[in-house]
């Protein structure tokens, strides 16, 4: 297959969207492949050259089809890039809390209390992700009892299993922390996974993109230089909420709700909301 170009280099943590015509932002998917397929079908009819598609993280977790969801994302990517004038950097994939946990899972043998860490992860969506790859969470619990060598063998099995799914390993190493339009764009916007610390510069956010959601809805002024911050996952499951400063487009996919895609034009106005 060769090396797949998934956009910014894996060492980059921010993606610039430039000044696109429209931006289509997709909320947390949580392994709901059927909903993603229907959403992709609707989106494919609407995207045009000059548009950007931003996935806002949490492709896995809670739902039962994490591996199949990545397959669908990669299939849709190929379809989009087969269209005239569509470019690889027109599709951006943010890292969500689930993907951050998965990355930490692969290094769990270095954790001070790996058993406690693993149990927390399994209870917060990771269990179904392992099952979707044909892996057993119970094997991980047993590996914790065996110590560092057992965990090293187990995480090696996980890595090898993921490599058997074409494109999955590459996808996981090219996820971006956040994406933003150009500062001189007519309406600068910032796209994040679950939140941010409004008191920190963009380069200093650290884990705030995944865990800094507590004060997101309390923001009462724009996070300069951006006019609006858009997030794709609300851990509080408060539904779709939009105002002139922030937008939460999480319809509750993975928790009995809908998968959502919000289209924004150059002026930051919502041109359409797709739900599946």
C-alpha positions as CSV (number, residue, x, y, z in Angstrom):
1,X,0.0,0.0,0.0
2,X,2.9,2.4,0.6
3,X,2.9,5.2,3.2
4,X,-0.4,6.9,3.6
5,X,-0.3,10.7,3.7
6,X,-2.7,11.6,6.5
7,X,-1.9,15.3,6.6
8,X,0.5,17.0,9.1
9,X,3.6,15.2,10.3
10,X,3.1,13.0,13.3
11,X,5.3,15.3,15.4
12,X,3.0,18.3,14.7
13,X,0.3,18.9,17.2
14,X,-1.7,21.6,15.5
15,X,-3.2,21.8,12.0
16,X,-3.9,24.9,10.1
17,X,-7.0,24.8,8.0
18,X,-6.1,28.0,6.1
19,X,-9.1,29.9,4.8
20,X,-11.5,27.2,3.6
21,X,-14.9,27.8,1.9
22,X,-16.7,25.6,4.4
23,X,-15.7,23.4,7.3
24,X,-17.5,20.2,8.1
25,X,-16.9,19.1,11.7
26,X,-17.8,15.6,12.8
27,X,-18.5,14.8,16.5
28,X,-17.3,11.9,18.6
29,X,-18.2,8.6,16.9
30,X,-17.5,6.0,19.6
31,X,-17.4,3.0,17.4
32,X,-20.9,3.6,15.9
33,X,-19.9,2.5,12.4
34,X,-23.5,2.3,10.9
35,X,-24.2,5.9,11.9
36,X,-20.8,7.0,10.5
37,X,-21.6,5.3,7.1
38,X,-24.9,7.1,6.9
39,X,-23.3,10.4,7.8
40,X,-20.5,9.9,5.3
41,X,-23.1,9.2,2.6
42,X,-24.9,12.5,3.3
43,X,-21.6,14.5,3.6
44,X,-20.2,13.1,0.4
45,X,-23.0,14.8,-1.6
46,X,-22.2,18.2,0.0
47,X,-18.5,18.6,0.1
48,X,-16.9,20.7,-2.6
49,X,-13.3,21.6,-3.5
50,X,-12.1,24.2,-1.0
51,X,-13.9,22.6,1.9
52,X,-12.3,21.0,4.9
53,X,-13.5,18.0,6.9
54,X,-12.4,17.9,10.6
55,X,-13.0,14.8,12.7
56,X,-13.1,15.8,16.4
57,X,-11.8,12.6,18.0
58,X,-13.1,9.6,19.9
59,X,-13.4,7.3,17.0
60,X,-13.4,4.4,19.4
61,X,-14.8,3.8,22.9
62,X,-18.2,2.6,24.3
63,X,-19.5,1.4,20.9
64,X,-18.8,-2.1,19.7
65,X,-17.2,-1.4,16.3
66,X,-14.1,0.7,16.9
67,X,-11.9,-1.2,14.3
68,X,-14.6,-1.1,11.7
69,X,-15.0,2.6,12.3
70,X,-11.4,3.2,11.4
71,X,-11.9,1.1,8.3
72,X,-14.9,3.3,7.3
73,X,-12.9,6.5,8.0
74,X,-10.1,5.3,5.7
75,X,-12.5,4.2,3.0
76,X,-14.3,7.5,3.0
77,X,-10.9,9.3,2.9
78,X,-10.1,7.4,-0.3
79,X,-13.4,8.3,-1.9
80,X,-13.0,12.0,-1.0
81,X,-9.5,12.2,-2.4
82,X,-10.6,10.5,-5.6
83,X,-12.7,13.6,-6.3
84,X,-11.2,16.4,-8.5
85,X,-9.3,19.1,-6.6
86,X,-9.6,17.4,-3.2
87,X,-6.3,17.2,-1.3
88,X,-4.9,15.1,1.6
89,X,-4.8,18.2,3.9
90,X,-8.5,18.7,3.3
91,X,-9.2,16.0,5.9
92,X,-8.0,16.5,9.5
93,X,-8.3,14.0,12.3
94,X,-8.0,15.1,15.9
95,X,-6.9,12.9,18.8
96,X,-9.7,12.3,21.3
97,X,-9.6,11.1,24.9
98,X,-10.1,7.5,23.7
99,X,-7.1,7.7,21.3
100,X,-5.0,9.2,24.1
101,X,-6.0,6.3,26.4
102,X,-5.1,3.9,23.7
103,X,-1.7,5.4,23.3
104,X,-1.2,5.3,27.1
105,X,-2.3,1.6,27.0
106,X,0.5,0.7,24.7
107,X,2.9,2.1,27.4
108,X,1.1,0.8,30.4
109,X,4.0,-1.4,31.5
110,X,5.7,1.9,32.6
111,X,2.8,3.1,34.7
112,X,3.3,3.2,38.5
113,X,0.1,1.3,39.2
114,X,-0.7,-0.5,35.9
115,X,-3.6,-2.5,37.3
116,X,-5.5,0.5,38.6
117,X,-4.8,2.4,35.4
118,X,-6.0,-0.4,33.2
119,X,-9.2,-0.9,35.2
120,X,-10.0,2.8,34.9
121,X,-9.4,2.7,31.1
122,X,-11.6,-0.4,30.7
123,X,-14.4,1.3,32.6
124,X,-14.1,4.3,30.4
125,X,-14.6,2.9,26.9
126,X,-11.4,0.9,26.3
127,X,-13.0,-2.5,26.9
128,X,-15.1,-2.5,23.8
129,X,-12.3,-1.1,21.7
130,X,-10.1,-4.1,22.6
131,X,-13.0,-6.5,21.9
132,X,-13.5,-5.0,18.4
133,X,-9.9,-5.9,17.6
134,X,-10.5,-9.5,18.8
135,X,-8.5,-8.8,22.0
136,X,-9.6,-9.7,25.6
137,X,-9.4,-7.1,28.4
138,X,-9.1,-10.1,30.8
139,X,-5.7,-10.9,29.2
140,X,-4.6,-7.4,30.2
141,X,-5.7,-7.9,33.8
142,X,-3.8,-11.2,33.9
143,X,-0.7,-9.5,32.4
144,X,-0.8,-6.9,35.2
145,X,-0.5,-9.8,37.7
146,X,2.6,-11.0,35.8
147,X,4.3,-7.7,36.0
148,X,6.4,-5.7,33.5
149,X,7.3,-8.7,31.2
150,X,3.7,-9.9,31.0
151,X,2.5,-6.4,30.2
152,X,5.2,-6.0,27.6
153,X,4.2,-9.2,25.9
154,X,0.5,-8.1,26.0
155,X,1.0,-4.7,24.5
156,X,3.2,-6.2,21.8
157,X,0.3,-8.5,20.9
158,X,-2.0,-5.4,20.7
159,X,0.5,-3.6,18.4
160,X,0.8,-6.6,16.1
161,X,-3.0,-7.0,16.0
162,X,-3.5,-3.4,15.0
163,X,-0.9,-3.8,12.3
164,X,-3.0,-6.5,10.7
165,X,-5.6,-3.9,9.9
166,X,-4.3,-1.9,6.9
167,X,-3.8,1.7,7.7
168,X,-4.8,1.6,11.3
169,X,-1.3,2.0,12.8
170,X,-0.5,4.9,10.4
171,X,-3.9,6.5,11.3
172,X,-3.1,6.4,15.0
173,X,0.3,8.1,14.6
174,X,-1.0,11.0,12.6
175,X,-3.7,12.4,14.9
176,X,-3.6,16.1,15.7
177,X,-4.3,17.8,19.0
178,X,-6.3,20.7,17.5
179,X,-7.1,22.5,14.3
180,X,-7.7,26.2,13.5
181,X,-8.3,28.4,10.5
182,X,-5.9,31.2,9.6
183,X,-5.8,34.1,12.0
184,X,-6.6,36.5,9.1
185,X,-9.5,34.3,8.1
186,X,-12.8,36.3,7.9
187,X,-14.0,34.4,11.0
188,X,-11.1,32.6,12.8
189,X,-12.2,29.3,14.4
190,X,-10.6,26.7,16.6
191,X,-11.6,23.1,16.7
192,X,-10.8,20.9,19.7
193,X,-11.9,17.5,21.1
194,X,-13.5,18.2,24.4
195,X,-12.3,21.5,25.8
196,X,-9.4,23.8,26.6
197,X,-7.9,25.9,29.3
198,X,-8.9,29.5,28.4
199,X,-6.1,30.8,30.6
200,X,-3.3,29.1,28.6
201,X,-1.8,29.8,25.1
202,X,-2.7,27.3,22.4
203,X,0.8,25.7,22.5
204,X,0.6,25.2,26.3
205,X,-2.7,23.3,26.4
206,X,-1.2,19.9,27.1
207,X,-3.9,17.5,28.1
208,X,-6.5,20.2,28.3
209,X,-7.9,19.3,24.9
210,X,-9.0,16.0,26.3
211,X,-9.7,16.6,29.9
212,X,-10.2,20.4,30.2
213,X,-13.9,20.4,29.6
214,X,-15.1,21.5,33.0
215,X,-15.1,25.2,32.2
216,X,-15.8,25.1,28.5
217,X,-19.4,26.2,28.7
218,X,-18.5,29.0,31.2
219,X,-16.4,30.8,28.6
220,X,-17.8,34.4,28.3
221,X,-15.4,35.8,25.8
222,X,-13.7,34.5,22.7
223,X,-10.4,32.6,23.0
224,X,-8.3,35.0,21.0
225,X,-7.4,35.2,18.2
226,X,-10.3,32.9,17.4
227,X,-13.9,34.0,17.4
228,X,-15.4,30.6,18.2
229,X,-14.2,27.3,19.7
230,X,-15.9,24.1,18.4
231,X,-15.7,20.8,20.3
232,X,-16.9,17.4,19.3
233,X,-17.3,15.6,22.7
234,X,-19.1,16.7,25.9
235,X,-18.5,14.3,28.8
236,X,-21.5,15.7,30.5
237,X,-23.7,14.7,27.5
238,X,-25.6,18.0,27.4
239,X,-26.4,17.8,23.8
240,X,-25.8,20.2,20.9
241,X,-25.2,23.7,22.2
242,X,-24.1,26.8,20.2
243,X,-23.5,30.4,21.0
244,X,-21.4,33.2,19.6
245,X,-18.3,32.0,21.5
246,X,-18.4,28.2,21.7
247,X,-20.1,25.3,19.9
248,X,-20.6,21.8,21.2
249,X,-21.8,19.5,18.4
250,X,-21.9,16.2,20.4
251,X,-25.3,14.6,19.8
252,X,-24.5,11.6,22.1
253,X,-23.2,9.1,19.7
254,X,-22.2,6.0,21.6
255,X,-24.6,6.8,24.4
256,X,-27.9,6.4,22.6
257,X,-27.8,9.7,20.7
258,X,-26.9,10.8,17.3
259,X,-23.7,11.3,15.3
260,X,-23.5,14.9,14.3
261,X,-21.7,16.9,11.6
262,X,-21.9,20.7,11.6
263,X,-21.1,22.7,8.5
264,X,-19.7,26.2,9.0
265,X,-19.2,28.8,6.3
266,X,-16.6,31.5,6.1
267,X,-18.5,33.8,8.4
268,X,-18.8,31.1,11.1
269,X,-22.5,30.6,10.4
270,X,-23.9,27.1,10.6
271,X,-25.0,26.2,7.0
272,X,-26.3,22.8,7.9
273,X,-26.4,20.2,10.7
274,X,-26.3,16.5,9.6
275,X,-27.4,13.9,12.1
276,X,-27.4,10.1,11.9
